[in-house]
Amino acid sequence: MDDKVYFAAAGSYDPAAVEAAVERLFCQLPAAAAIGPGKKVLLKPNLLAKHGPDKAVTTHPEVLRAVIRAVKRRGADDLLVADSPGGPYTPALVKSIYKASGLAAVCQEEQVPLYTACESAAAPAAGGAAAKEFTLLRPVLEADVLIDLPKLKTHMMTGLSAATKNLFGCIPGLQKAEWHMRLPEKERFGEMLVDLLETVKPAFAVLDAVVAHEGDGPSGGTPRPVGFVAAAGDLLQMDLALCAMVGLQPAQVPYLSAAMWRGLCAERFDPAKAAGEAELFAPIDGFKLPSSWGSVDFADNAPRPIRWAVPAVQRAIAPRPVIDRAGCIGCGQCATICPQKTVRLEEGRARILPKRCIRCFCCHEICPVGAIGTKRFFIFQKL
């Protein structure tokens, strides 16, 4: 497999600029040769929840448009766009989120169908470290070529939400919350994401980093102009490169750590693997990581006689979601998506039962008004 990550500058979402940048990527990327006449091509954006393009939470519609046109230039005429956002997976909900994100309008203009049937089927998991079987969206199982269209974002649980993490949307609706319940430890959750990557086997990824999402992502942070798109046939390589750019240690990103143990990726990105407009591979100055990140990871440094107690201590003092009851609108989406059913509505406002919380931050992701923040152990609040 080609292990390079290709970069192209795009200073704004001007349609012509984005289309030209994406076409440059397709011309250089060997994996794009998989596209051709008679191939069923699935485009898998980052949908997540009902947010407009200005929030930098979902894949921008102009990036989707540019990829659609690049695919059509290579002779494919059987295209489909599909994803499963957080929360319940119903045709009405999916249609509303596609509309809010701007993706529906682009698909209508480019005459590419959106998948809203919400059907799924079981498939055996490859790798099998944490999963034996996945339930996946039916188009994922039927596609000849799957193109991943992630957004560069931070993530409260995994640190990074980009190429590999975006594949979690191949799992329908609330079944994603079930995986959080089954695998509450982030290390095991990371192993499952690698199993999913090995099972889905996307042909390549095209990343939207024209405007990224920093801070308390994947939805509670803020937009951050970065100015590029990128592509790679090796999704783990892409994520390693992004870690270097935003200031994350790859070994602390659960799915990258799991991939390293399996020998699927290196411990860090080799700058010689940056291609295309390679000068774009550089640290992003002051990129904000999640408030939940890196404050209590001291297990490896603990004295051996007490190391057995460290996991319990870390669970006790780790950051956790907290609800701003004044900002809560009582919609109940957090209670619906919570895998442990630890969120409940009381007097028209949400409440989290801290002892049962597994700190997956699903509630934080799904809150439509940003009323769920992070509470850190008092010692770390000023670090």
C-alpha positions as CSV (number, residue, x, y, z in Angstrom):
1,M,0.0,0.0,0.0
2,D,1.1,3.6,-0.7
3,D,2.1,5.0,2.6
4,K,2.3,8.7,1.6
5,V,0.0,11.5,2.7
6,Y,-0.8,14.0,0.0
7,F,-1.5,17.6,0.8
8,A,-3.0,20.4,-1.2
9,A,-3.6,24.0,-0.2
10,A,-7.2,25.4,0.0
11,G,-7.4,28.7,1.8
12,S,-11.2,28.9,1.7
13,Y,-14.2,27.0,0.7
14,D,-14.4,28.8,-2.6
15,P,-15.8,26.1,-4.9
16,A,-13.3,26.5,-7.6
17,A,-10.3,26.5,-5.2
18,V,-11.5,23.4,-3.3
19,E,-12.3,21.5,-6.6
20,A,-8.8,22.3,-7.9
21,A,-7.1,21.2,-4.7
22,V,-9.1,17.9,-4.6
23,E,-8.3,17.2,-8.2
24,R,-4.6,17.7,-7.6
25,L,-4.9,15.1,-4.8
26,F,-6.7,12.6,-7.1
27,C,-4.1,13.0,-9.8
28,Q,-1.3,12.1,-7.4
29,L,-3.0,9.4,-5.2
30,P,-2.4,5.9,-6.5
31,A,-5.5,4.6,-4.7
32,A,-7.7,6.7,-6.9
33,A,-7.0,4.2,-9.7
34,A,-9.6,2.0,-8.0
35,I,-12.3,4.3,-9.4
36,G,-13.7,3.5,-12.8
37,P,-16.7,2.7,-15.0
38,G,-19.0,0.1,-13.4
39,K,-17.7,0.6,-9.9
40,K,-20.1,1.3,-7.0
41,V,-18.6,4.2,-5.1
42,L,-19.7,5.1,-1.6
43,L,-18.7,8.5,-0.2
44,K,-18.8,8.5,3.6
45,P,-18.7,12.0,5.1
46,N,-18.6,13.1,8.7
47,L,-22.2,13.9,9.6
48,L,-22.4,13.6,13.4
49,A,-25.4,15.8,14.2
50,K,-27.5,18.8,13.0
51,H,-24.9,21.5,12.5
52,G,-24.4,24.0,9.7
53,P,-21.2,24.1,7.7
54,D,-20.0,27.2,9.6
55,K,-19.6,25.2,12.8
56,A,-16.9,23.0,11.3
57,V,-18.4,19.9,12.8
58,T,-19.4,18.1,9.6
59,T,-17.6,17.6,6.3
60,H,-18.0,20.8,4.3
61,P,-20.4,20.5,1.3
62,E,-17.8,22.0,-1.1
63,V,-15.4,19.2,-0.2
64,L,-18.1,16.7,-0.9
65,R,-18.9,18.4,-4.2
66,A,-15.2,18.4,-5.2
67,V,-14.8,14.7,-4.5
68,I,-18.0,13.9,-6.4
69,R,-16.7,15.7,-9.5
70,A,-13.3,14.1,-9.2
71,V,-14.9,10.6,-9.0
72,K,-17.1,11.3,-12.0
73,R,-14.1,12.5,-14.1
74,R,-12.7,9.0,-13.6
75,G,-15.7,7.3,-15.2
76,A,-17.8,6.3,-12.2
77,D,-21.5,7.0,-12.5
78,D,-22.8,4.8,-9.6
79,L,-22.2,7.1,-6.6
80,L,-23.9,7.2,-3.2
81,V,-23.5,9.3,-0.1
82,A,-24.1,7.6,3.2
83,D,-23.4,8.1,6.9
84,S,-25.1,7.4,10.3
85,P,-25.0,10.4,12.7
86,G,-25.2,10.1,16.5
87,G,-28.5,9.3,18.1
88,P,-31.4,7.4,16.6
89,Y,-31.0,6.4,13.0
90,T,-34.3,7.1,11.2
91,P,-35.0,8.4,7.7
92,A,-36.5,11.6,8.9
93,L,-33.6,12.4,11.2
94,V,-31.0,11.6,8.7
95,K,-32.7,13.8,6.0
96,S,-32.9,16.7,8.5
97,I,-29.2,16.4,9.3
98,Y,-28.1,16.2,5.7
99,K,-30.2,19.3,5.0
100,A,-28.7,21.3,7.9
101,S,-25.1,20.3,7.0
102,G,-25.5,21.5,3.4
103,L,-24.7,18.1,2.0
104,A,-28.3,17.5,0.8
105,A,-28.2,20.6,-1.4
106,V,-24.9,19.6,-3.0
107,C,-26.1,16.0,-3.7
108,Q,-29.2,17.4,-5.4
109,E,-27.2,19.8,-7.5
110,E,-24.7,17.1,-8.5
111,Q,-27.4,14.5,-9.0
112,V,-26.0,12.0,-6.5
113,P,-28.4,10.1,-4.2
114,L,-28.3,10.3,-0.4
115,Y,-28.8,7.1,1.5
116,T,-31.8,7.5,3.8
117,A,-33.2,3.9,3.9
118,C,-31.3,3.3,7.2
119,E,-30.9,-0.5,6.5
120,S,-28.0,-2.4,8.0
121,A,-26.6,-6.0,8.1
122,A,-24.1,-8.0,10.0
123,A,-20.6,-8.7,8.9
124,P,-17.7,-10.7,10.5
125,A,-15.1,-8.5,12.0
126,A,-11.5,-8.6,10.6
127,G,-8.8,-8.6,13.2
128,G,-11.1,-9.6,16.0
129,A,-9.1,-8.1,18.9
130,A,-12.2,-6.4,20.3
131,A,-15.1,-7.3,17.9
132,K,-16.2,-10.5,16.4
133,E,-19.0,-9.0,14.3
134,F,-20.2,-5.6,13.2
135,T,-23.5,-4.3,12.1
136,L,-22.9,-2.0,9.2
137,L,-24.8,0.3,6.9
138,R,-25.9,-1.8,3.9
139,P,-24.2,0.5,1.4
140,V,-20.9,0.0,3.2
141,L,-21.2,-3.8,2.6
142,E,-22.2,-3.3,-1.1
143,A,-19.7,-0.7,-2.2
144,D,-16.8,-1.6,-4.5
145,V,-14.9,1.6,-3.5
146,L,-15.5,3.4,-0.2
147,I,-14.0,6.9,0.1
148,D,-13.8,8.2,3.6
149,L,-14.4,12.0,3.9
150,P,-13.3,13.0,7.4
151,K,-13.0,16.4,9.1
152,L,-10.0,17.4,11.1
153,K,-11.3,17.6,14.6
154,T,-10.3,16.9,18.2
155,H,-12.2,14.4,20.2
156,M,-12.9,14.3,24.0
157,M,-12.4,10.6,24.3
158,T,-9.9,9.6,21.5
159,G,-8.0,12.9,21.2
160,L,-8.3,12.9,17.4
161,S,-11.3,12.5,15.2
162,A,-10.1,12.1,11.6
163,A,-9.7,9.4,9.1
164,T,-10.0,6.2,11.2
165,K,-12.5,7.5,13.8
166,N,-14.8,8.7,11.0
167,L,-15.5,5.1,10.1
168,F,-17.4,4.7,13.3
169,G,-20.3,6.3,11.4
170,C,-20.5,3.1,9.3
171,I,-22.2,1.6,12.4
172,P,-25.9,2.5,12.6
173,G,-27.4,4.9,15.1
174,L,-27.6,3.9,18.7
175,Q,-25.5,0.8,18.1
176,K,-22.5,3.1,18.4
177,A,-23.6,3.9,22.0
178,E,-23.8,0.1,22.6
179,W,-20.1,-0.2,21.6
180,H,-19.2,2.4,24.1
181,M,-21.1,0.4,26.8
182,R,-19.4,-2.8,25.8
183,L,-16.0,-1.3,25.7
184,P,-15.9,1.6,28.2
185,E,-12.1,1.6,28.5
186,K,-10.7,3.8,25.8
187,E,-7.9,1.3,25.0
188,R,-10.4,-1.5,24.2
189,F,-12.5,1.0,22.2
190,G,-9.4,1.9,20.2
191,E,-8.9,-1.8,19.4
192,M,-12.5,-2.0,18.2
193,L,-11.9,1.0,15.8
194,V,-8.9,-0.8,14.3
195,D,-11.0,-3.9,13.9
196,L,-13.6,-1.7,12.1
197,L,-10.9,-0.2,9.8
198,E,-9.7,-3.7,8.9
199,T,-13.3,-4.8,8.2
200,V,-14.5,-1.8,6.2
201,K,-11.2,-1.4,4.2
202,P,-11.8,2.0,2.6
203,A,-10.0,2.7,-0.6
204,F,-8.7,6.0,0.6
205,A,-9.6,9.1,2.6
206,V,-9.9,12.8,1.6
207,L,-9.6,15.0,4.6
208,D,-11.4,18.4,5.0
209,A,-8.9,20.6,6.9
210,V,-9.8,23.9,5.2
211,V,-11.4,24.8,8.5
212,A,-10.7,22.3,11.3
213,H,-12.5,22.0,14.7
214,E,-10.3,22.5,17.8
215,G,-10.8,22.4,21.6
216,D,-13.6,20.2,23.0
217,G,-14.4,18.4,19.8
218,P,-15.9,16.7,18.0
219,S,-18.8,19.2,18.3
220,G,-18.2,21.4,21.4
221,G,-15.1,23.1,20.3
222,T,-14.5,26.0,17.9
223,P,-13.7,26.4,14.1
224,R,-10.0,26.9,13.3
225,P,-8.9,27.9,9.8
226,V,-6.0,25.6,8.7
227,G,-6.1,25.8,4.9
228,F,-5.6,22.4,3.3
229,V,-7.1,19.2,2.1
230,A,-5.3,15.9,2.3
231,A,-5.6,12.4,0.9
232,A,-4.1,9.0,1.8
233,G,-4.7,5.4,0.9
234,D,-3.4,4.5,4.4
235,L,-5.8,6.0,6.9
236,L,-3.5,5.3,9.9
237,Q,-0.7,7.2,8.2
238,M,-3.0,10.2,7.7
239,D,-3.9,10.2,11.4
240,L,-0.2,9.9,12.4
241,A,0.6,13.0,10.3
242,L,-2.3,14.9,11.8
243,C,-1.1,14.0,15.3
244,A,2.2,15.6,14.5
245,M,0.5,18.7,13.2
246,V,-1.9,19.3,16.1
247,G,0.5,18.3,18.9
248,L,-0.9,14.9,20.0
249,Q,1.3,12.0,21.0
250,P,0.2,9.1,18.7
251,A,0.7,6.5,21.5
252,Q,-2.0,8.3,23.5
253,V,-4.6,8.1,20.8
254,P,-6.3,4.8,21.6
255,Y,-6.7,3.4,18.1
256,L,-3.2,4.4,16.9
257,S,-1.8,2.7,20.0
258,A,-3.8,-0.4,19.2
259,A,-2.6,-0.2,15.5
260,M,1.0,0.1,16.7
261,W,0.7,-3.1,18.8
262,R,-0.5,-4.9,15.7
263,G,2.3,-3.7,13.6
264,L,-0.1,-1.7,11.3
265,C,1.6,1.6,11.7
266,A,4.7,3.3,13.0
267,E,5.1,5.1,16.3
268,R,5.2,8.4,14.6
269,F,4.8,10.0,11.2
270,D,7.9,10.1,9.0
271,P,8.0,13.6,7.4
272,A,9.5,12.1,4.3
273,K,6.1,10.5,3.7
274,A,4.5,13.9,3.2
275,A,3.8,14.4,-0.5
276,G,2.1,16.7,-2.9
277,E,2.4,20.2,-1.4
278,A,4.5,18.7,1.3
279,E,5.4,22.1,2.9
280,L,1.9,22.1,4.3
281,F,3.0,19.3,6.7
282,A,4.0,21.5,9.6
283,P,2.9,22.1,13.2
284,I,-0.3,24.1,13.5
285,D,0.6,26.8,16.0
286,G,-1.5,26.9,19.1
287,F,-3.9,24.2,18.0
288,K,-6.2,23.6,21.0
289,L,-6.6,20.1,22.3
290,P,-9.6,18.9,24.3
291,S,-9.8,20.0,28.0
292,S,-10.1,16.3,28.8
293,W,-6.7,15.5,27.3
294,G,-3.4,14.6,28.8
295,S,-3.9,15.8,32.4
296,V,-3.8,12.5,34.3
297,D,-1.9,10.0,32.2
298,F,0.7,9.0,34.8
299,A,0.4,5.3,35.1
300,D,3.7,4.5,33.5
301,N,5.5,6.8,35.9
302,A,3.9,5.5,39.1
303,P,6.1,3.5,41.5
304,R,5.8,-0.2,40.9
305,P,4.4,-1.0,44.4
306,I,1.4,1.2,43.9
307,R,1.0,0.8,40.1
308,W,-1.9,-1.6,40.6
309,A,-3.9,1.2,42.1
310,V,-3.3,3.8,39.4
311,P,-6.2,2.8,37.1
312,A,-8.7,3.2,39.9
313,V,-7.2,6.6,40.8
314,Q,-7.2,7.7,37.2
315,R,-10.9,6.8,36.8
316,A,-11.7,8.8,40.0
317,I,-10.0,12.0,38.9
318,A,-10.4,11.8,35.1
319,P,-12.3,14.6,33.4
320,R,-16.0,13.9,33.0
321,P,-19.0,15.6,31.3
322,V,-21.0,18.1,33.3
323,I,-24.3,19.7,32.4
324,D,-25.0,23.4,32.5
325,R,-28.6,23.2,33.7
326,A,-29.2,26.9,32.8
327,G,-28.3,26.2,29.2
328,C,-30.0,22.8,28.9
329,I,-33.2,22.9,26.8
330,G,-34.4,19.5,28.0
331,C,-34.5,17.9,24.5
332,G,-33.4,14.6,26.0
333,Q,-30.9,13.7,23.2
334,C,-28.2,13.1,25.7
335,A,-30.3,10.7,27.7
336,T,-31.2,8.8,24.5
337,I,-27.6,8.3,23.3
338,C,-26.0,7.6,26.7
339,P,-24.8,3.9,26.5
340,Q,-25.0,3.5,30.3
341,K,-28.3,5.2,30.7
342,T,-26.7,7.5,33.3
343,V,-28.3,10.7,32.0
344,R,-31.9,11.4,33.0
345,L,-34.3,14.3,32.7
346,E,-35.4,15.9,35.9
347,E,-37.8,18.9,36.0
348,G,-37.2,19.4,32.3
349,R,-33.4,19.5,32.6
350,A,-30.8,16.8,32.1
351,R,-28.8,15.3,34.9
352,I,-25.8,13.0,34.9
353,L,-25.2,10.3,37.6
354,P,-21.4,10.6,38.0
355,K,-20.8,7.1,39.5
356,R,-22.2,5.4,36.4
357,C,-20.6,7.6,33.8
358,I,-18.0,5.9,31.6
359,R,-16.7,9.2,30.2
360,C,-17.4,8.4,26.6
361,F,-18.6,12.0,26.0
362,C,-21.4,10.8,23.7
363,C,-23.7,13.3,25.5
364,H,-21.2,16.1,24.8
365,E,-21.1,15.2,21.1
366,I,-24.8,15.2,20.6
367,C,-26.0,18.2,22.7
368,P,-27.5,20.6,20.1
369,V,-26.9,23.7,22.3
370,G,-23.5,23.0,23.8
371,A,-24.8,22.8,27.3
372,I,-22.5,19.8,28.2
373,G,-19.0,20.8,29.2
374,T,-16.1,19.1,31.1
375,K,-15.3,19.0,34.8
376,R,-11.7,18.3,35.7
377,F,-10.3,17.2,39.0
378,F,-9.5,20.4,40.9
379,I,-5.7,19.8,41.0
380,F,-5.6,19.8,37.2
381,Q,-8.0,22.7,36.5
382,K,-5.1,25.3,36.2
383,L,-2.6,23.0,34.5
